[in-house]
Amino acid sequence: MKKLLFLSLLFPSIALAQSPPPPPATAQVAVTAADMAYHEAFRLLASGDKAGARAQLELILNSYPEDPLAARAQVVYALLTPGAGPQDKIVSGEQPTGLARGELVAVQTLHGVALGIETSLILEVDDVRAVVALLLAGGGVGLTASLLYQSDEGITPGHTAALNSGTYWGAWHGGAMLGIFDYDSTPAAAGTLVVAQLAGLGIGEVLYRTLEPTAGDVSMATSAGVWAGALMFFGHAANEFDASAKTTLTTMLIASDVGLVAGAFASKYYPMSRSRSLVVDAGGIVGTLVGAGVPLLIQGDDPSATAVFGGAGVGAVAGLATSYYLTRNWDAPEDLALDLMVLPVEGGATVGLSGQW
């Protein structure tokens, strides 16, 4: 099907026969560098130089991201760059959003409450009023800090995802440590959780500042880590937990970390948006339920752990693979065949783009 896309707002009217007379000497004509690059991009596109046009659009997006033309340049760049997925910062460069701020505030407020609980355990507080005061203080600090953090610049979805995921992973590592090592006291165990959570939050900030991942990158890495740990758990469960609890937790922790790193690496070569990552996760969950449910239905009241959890592992892999394949075109635009058209209008012309997809 051939769909016609007119980008009349993307290019001002131009004279067909001759240039309009120059404005009076007293007129003020504000032409920015972004305007010049934008017009040059369409001039190059009209002459058939798509690479040159893309270079001009990149100049706008990289050098003048705050200019009002940047949003239009982003759309045109995406049309001229088949296969450019949401990982491409030029095409999908994340902007601060209110939703990202809301997610950060919600998670970090709960994180503050958890730190308040852990602090009461470290201090061995017995007074209920003091415990409640620590909870309120922790929640208040988390709420205030997350509201004020980068309040002027705003926060992007990728930044929020990195901070919140870092907190989750820190909590998971701290919790696993409680099972792997024998703690002599509750304060020491609570202290381990506090250090792990704050360390995870800090690592998330450092990784974002270093790599600048998108929300999709973080989601993909996190999902890979979670599923790697889950598959290790299914393996132990299918073997009826023959290994010790320490061995089980250690291998799950290692597997989840390996999956996390592998997912982060893969996100640079096989990127996906956060929405697609969630759909793939949903496919894995459905696959897990089907894989575990079929043996339960067949074996009835005396199911085999090997069959149930082995089926859950196989179903999870199948569900993830199937949903990943079915959503392969979820993010990336199709290869468009673009044509440039000049349509005459009164006093000039309007440029339009048509594409076959």
C-alpha positions, 0 to 999 in steps of 0.5 A: 500500500502506498501512503502519502505523507506530507510534511508541509510544516517541515519545510517553508514555502519556496519560490518556484520562479524567482526569489522573493524581494529582500525584506526592508532594511528595517525588518528583523529576520531571525535565522538560526544555525538550526534553520540553516541546517534544516533548510540545507538538509532538504536542499540536499534531499531534493538533489538526491543526497540522502547522506548529506541530508542526514548529516545536516539533521544530525547536526541539529539533533546533536548541536541544537537539541533544544531548538524547536526544529529538533523534533521535526528533524528527528522525525525526518531523520527516522524516515531517512534512516531505515532500521534505526531503532529506538536505541539510536540516541539521535533518533530516539534521544530521550527527553526528561518526562514527568512519568520518569520523575514520578517513577523515581519518586515512587520507588525511592520513597519506598526505598527510603522507608526500607532504609528507615526499617533497616536503620531501626534494626541496626540501632536495635530500636525497641520503642515503637514510636522511634521505629515509626519516626525512622520510617517517616524520616526515611520515606521523607528523605527518599521523597524529597531527594527524588523530587529535588534531584535534577529538578532544573534539568529534569530526568529521563526514563533511562536515568530513572530506570538505571537508578531504580534498577540499581536499587533493586539489584542492590537489594537482591544482592544484599538479600542473597548475602544474608542466605549465603553468609552466616550473620551473627546479629540482626544489626549486621544483616540489616547493615549489609542490606543498607550498604547493598541498596545504596551501593546499587543506587550509586552504581546505577548513577555511575553507569548512566553517566558513563553509558547513558542507556535508554529505558529500553536498554536498562529494561532488557538488561534487567530482564535478562538478569532476572530470567537467568536467575529464574532459570537457575532456580528452576534447575535446582527445583527440578533437581529437588534442591539437592544442593545446599541453600548456600549453593543454590543462592550463590549460583542464582546470584552468579547467573543473574549477574551474568545475565545482567551483563549479557543483556546490557551488552546485547542491548547495544547490538539487538536493542529494544524499547521498554514496551517490547521488553515488557511484552517479551517478559509477558511471553516468558511468564506465559511460557513458564505457566504453560510449561509448569501447568501441563505436567501438573494437569497430566500427573494430577495429585502427585506431580514430579518436581522434575517434570513441573520445574523442568517444564517451567524452564523449557516453557520460559525459554520457549515463551521468551524466544517466541515473543521476541520473534513475534515482536521483531518489528515492534520497534524499528521502522520498515525500510521506506522508499521515499520520494520527494515532491514539490507541490505548487501553491500560491506564492511558492511551493510546499515540499512533501515526502511519500513512502511505500510501506 
